[in-house]
Amino acid sequence: MQPPGGGAWGRGRGGMCDQLLQGVRLPALRPSGRRGGGVHVAPPSTSAANREAHMSTSQVLWLFALIFIPAGTVIGAAAYRKVWQVRALVRRGTLAHGLAIRLAATKLEGPGDGGTITFRSSGTTAYYPVIAWTTADGRAMETRTDIARSRDRTLTVGTRVEVRYDPAKPTRWTLPAESSLLWWLFVGIGALFVVIGSGFLVGALRTSGL
């Protein structure tokens, strides 16, 4: 029995199917070249894998950039602040005369071996000189230097030194004879980290297509 409308209904249904199939993209088919005919489905495009590798490289570059740039900025800024403070104290600080009264030894234990990590291969321990001095208003001070050295490179006990300090805050002091070269070295390390991080950042931007 034929539904109402007969062939017109069938043709209408066929037209609807044709419209639906037009929106469906089937994988490309080509002869397989084997006996007995058959078809071969084309493999999926490798563009998706390339995009994943591209994104992975970009993410690694972003990660290194976000590590090196902030770390270098913090190290460089802290070291330069120390250099600026030392210079300001040397130029404008109040003069006092001090005496190295003892050496404070510092030992860093190695990871699990009980050994001592030292600044020299001979195995010497690092020492901080402790300086005794008196402010202009009579306050007795005992302050330790910021830099530890091996015994043969640090101040010996009994050495007289010149001290420059901030009268508003005597704990802010320095020894003019001490070089600020070490702090400049840290400034350079911080700048190097920023340069390396900037290189990673440029690579990340290029890889991301920005």
Secondary structure, 3 states (H helix, E strand, C coil): CCCCCCHHHHHHHHHHHHHHHHCCCCCCEEECCCCCCCEEECCCCCHHHHHHHHHHHHHHHHHHHHHHHHHHHHHHHHHHHHHHHHHHHHHHCEEEEEEEEEEEEECEECCCCCCEECCCCCCCCEEEEEEEEECCCCCEEEEECCCCEECCCCCCCCCEEEEEEECCEEEEEECCCCCCHHHHHHHHHHHHHHHHHHHHHHHHHHHHCC
